[in-house]
Amino acid sequence: MQYLAKPLLWKYVAAFSSVKQRLKSWQQLALELPPELQTQALASLKSKAFHCLGGAVYAVYPKVNRQVMLDAIVALQTISDYLDNLCDRIQVNDERAIRQLHLSFIHALDPSLPLADYYCFYPYKESLYLNTLVQTCRKQIQQMPYYEDYRPWVIQLANHYCNLQVLKHLSPSGPGRLQQWISQAFLKENPPLAWNEWAAATGSTLGIFYSFAASFHSYPPAICRKMHEAYFPWVQSLHILLDYLIDRHEDQIHGDLNFTFYHSDPEHAVSRIAFIYQTCKAQIASLPHASFHQLIVDGLVAMYGSDPKLQHQGLLSPYTKLLDSPATKTLLKACRLLRAMQILV
């Protein structure tokens, strides 16, 4: 297992403490929020910390500024998780309010745009927490030497992400409009992915985090194109479908949208994820530092495979078809150990 012979994986695990320190700083700032917003900010920081821990792997990409990367990743992912709670936990079904909130995600990635009143259509207001998250991300971006080379693609991914979040949270029209948008924007004759698999790809931040890391390198256009094609849709679709797979039971209970529900059954969902996983491995093989990306995709399969929710839903047996190499099996053991040590929760 090539990347385990190197210090890459261990550098990544060592970054967890730095991520948790940053989350604690945001937690302190969240304590200054009004009660309704404070509740959602603190809940997102506590229950979704693993999103930041996962994204932190891009801070160990070769030749990046680790501190800049961690600050940017944690700030942007915290925006994402906070907005998700604002739309999910406080019952808001106003498209204007959800779109306006998600402008903050776009603005965090484009320092040329002026800040806005992100809460202007939302029932609760504040002027400190979300603005500081946005400004923190922008400050880090300005320290990435080649970010301008990637900004158009980053903004495209961010727009896809925000459009998904808006439609996903609207009821009852959202899912129908989501399918229509995906069909018009991405589906062509005999597409390799179904609409729900494309939709999953729009919901990941991994392509943005990879762009942050690549912004410390001057890659030629042909390599940049390969990067984009590997991550969207393939790596991003793998990421979100795995995330939804382990959440099937709770999403059924709460009546939440889950892209794996559009597969015929859980076994079909796993077989489609296996196809996407294999395609990911083929796509990333020609990228710079291919072993790094191999760690990403194998790590995703291992991390979600180590989640107890998989076994509780009786999905462990079909899931084993994804564990097709010594690398994924070794990473699965590592993830289970990290969970037992409560480093990964």
N, C-alpha and C positions, 0 to 999 in steps of 0.2 A: 504494500500500500504506500505509494510514493509520497503522498503528502503527510502521512503519519511519520515517515522517516525524517522529516524536516520539522523545524520548530513551529511551523505555521499554525497547526491546530492548538498547540499549547499557548502561543501568543494570543490567539483568539480567546481562549478560556481565561487567560490572565487579564484580558480587557474587561471582563465582567465587573470587577470591582470599580473600575473607572466609570462604567455605565451607571452602576447603582449610585455612585456619588453624585453624578449629574442628575439622576432622577430625584435624589433627596433634595437637591437645590431647587428643582422645579416644584417639589412638594412644599417647600418652605414658602415659595412665592404664591402657590395656590391657596395657602392658608389666609391670604389677604383678600381672597375673592368673596363676593356676596354668597350667602349660604347655599342657594340653589346651584350656582356655578361651582362653588367650592366642592360640593358633594360629588359632582360629576368629574371634576379635575382630579380629585384625590382617588376616586374609584378607578379612573382610567390609568393613573400612574401605578396603582397597586395591582390591578387585575391584568393589565396588558404590558407589564414590564418586559415580558419575554419577547415582545415585538422589537423593542430596542436592543435587547440582548442578541437577538438573531441578526438584526441589521448591522451590529457592531463588527461582524466578520469582515466587512469591507474596509474597516480601519486597519486591517493587517494585510491589505493588498500591497504588493511591493512598491516601495519608494513613495508612499503617501505620507503626509503629515498626520500622524495618528490623532493628535489633540484636536486639530481642525476637523478631521473626519468624524470623531466621536461627538463633538459639539454639534455639528451639522445633522448627523444621523439622529441623535437623541432629540434635538429640537423639532425636526420635521416629523419624526414618528410620533412624538408627543402631541403635536398639532393634530395629526391624523386620528390618534386614539381619543383625544379630547373631543374633537368634532363628532366622532362616531357616537360617543356617549351623549353629547348634546342633542343629537338627532334621534337616538334610540331610547334613552332613558327618560327624557322629558318629551312628552308626546306633542311633537310639532309636525304638522302636515302641510306646511306652507312652503311651496317651492322657492319663492323669493327669499325666505329666511334661510333655507338650507344652502341655496346657491351663494348668498351673500356671505354666510359663514365660511364657505369653502374657498372664497376668494383669498382668504388668508393663506391657504395651502399654495396657491399659485404665486402670491406675492412673496412668500418665503423663498421662492426659487428664482425670482426675477427682481434683483435690486434696482432695476431701472423704473419700476412701477411705484407710484405713491401708495402709502398705506391708506386704508379705507376704514369706515365704521362697519366692522364686520357683524355687529349685533343689531344693526339698525332696524331689521324686520323681526328680530328675535325678542321673546318676552322678557329676557333678563339681559342686563348690561354690565360691562366692566371695560376698563381701558388700560389695564396693566399686563395681565397674564398672557393673553393671546398675542398682543402687539410685541411683547418682549420675546416670545418664542419666534415670531416672524423675523424680528430684527436680529436675533441671535443666528438664525440660519443664514440670513443674508450676509452677515458679517463674515461668516466662515466661507461662504461661496466666493467672496471677494478675495480670499487668500488662496484660491485654487487657480494655478497659473493658466490652465487651458479650458476653464469652464465655459467660456464663450463658444468654443467649438462644439460643445454638447448642449448648450442651452436650448436651441430649437427642439431637439428631441426630448429633452427633459420636460419642457413646457407641454409638448404634445402628450407625453405620458401623464403629466399632471392633469391636463384637461380631460383625458380619458378617465382617470381616477375620480376626479370631481364629478363628472357626469354620471358615472356609476353610483357614487354615493348619494347624489340627489335623487336619482330615479329609484334606487334601492329603498330609500326611506319614505317614498310617497305611497300613500294607500288611498284607494285601491288601484289607481291607474299606473303606478310605478313599474311593476313587473312586465306588463304588456308594452309599455313605452320602452322599457329597457331592451326587450327582445327585438322590437322594431328598430331601435337605434343600432344594435349590434348587427342585425341582419343587413341593414343598409350600409353600414360603415365598413364591415369586415368580411361578410360572407360573399364568396364568389362561387363560380361553378365548381362543383366537386371539392369543396374546401376540406383540408385535413382535420379541422376542428369543428365541432358543433357550436351553436350559438352560445350555449352556456359555458363552454370551455373558453371561447373568446371573451365572454363577459368576465370570467374568472381572471383572465390575463390583465384586464383593465384595473383590477383591484389590488395589484401588488405594487410595493414601493421599491422592489429590488433593482429594477432597471435604473431608477433614479440614484440609488446608492452606488451602483456600479459606475454610473456617470460621474458621481463625485470622485470616486477613486481614479477613474480614467483621466480626470481633469488635472492630475499631476503628471500626465504623460502626453507627449505629442504624437498620437497615433495617426497614420495615414488614413485618408477617407475610406479606402477599401476595408481596412480593419474596423473602422467605426461602423460601417454598414453591417459587417458580420456580427459585431457586438449587438447592434440593435435587433437584427433578425433572430439572434439566439435568445435574447431576453424577452422580446415581445413578438410572438405570444408565448414561446415555449417555457422558459424558466419561470416566468411570472404566472402562467397558467398552472404549472406544476405546484408552485407555492400555494396558491389560493385554493385549488381543489383539495390539496392535502389538509389545509386548514378547515375547509368545510366538511371534509369527510369525517374528521373526529368530532365535529359539532352536530352531526346529524340528529342525534337524540334530543338535545336541548332545543335545537331549532324546530323540531317537530312539536315539542311541548309548547313553545312560545309562538308558533306560527310564523317564524322568521324565514326569509328567503334563504335558500341553500341551493347552490348550483348543482350539487350532486343529486338532488331530488329529480332533476330532469334526465338523469340516466335511468334505465329501466329498473335497476335494483342495485344494491350495494356492490355486488360482485361485478356488475357491468361498470360501475364507477371506478372500481379498482383496476379493471382491465384497461379502461381508457387512460387512467393515470399512469399505468405501466407503459402504455404506448407513448405518452407525452414524455415520460422520464427517459425512455430509450432515445427519443428524438432529441431531447436536451443534450444527452451525452454526445450524440453525433454532431450537434450544432456547436458545442463549446470546444470541440477537439481542435479547431483551427484558431482559437482565440489566443492572444498573448497570455502567458501564465495559465495554460489550460488546466493544470493540476489544481489551481486555486478554484476555478469554476467547478471542477469535479468535486472538490470538497463541498462547495455550495449545494449542488444537487443531491449528492449522497447524504450530506448533512441534513437537508430538508426531509428526505425519506426517513432517516434515522431519528431525527428529533420528533417528528409526528408519530413515528412508529413506536416511540418510547412512552407516548402519552397513555396513561391508564384508561382514558376514555375509549380508546380503541378496543381494548379487551372487554370493557364493560358492555360494549355494543355488539360483541360477538364478531368483530371485524378483523381480529388478529390473524385468523387462518387465511382468508383471502389476501390479506395485506402481505403475507410472507412472499408472494410472487414478486414483490418489489425489491426484496432483499436478495438480490441476484449476484452479489459479489462479496468476497471477503471484506472489502472496504466498508460496505454498508453494514455488514454484520458487526464489524469492529466498532464502527461509529454508534451503532445501536446500543452496544454494551456501554460505551462511554456516556451516551446520553442517559441511560438508565442509572448509571453511577452518579451523574450530576444531579439527577432528580432525587436520588436517595440522600444525597448530601444537601439537598434543597438549594443548590446553586442554580439549577434550572427548575422552574416551577411552572 
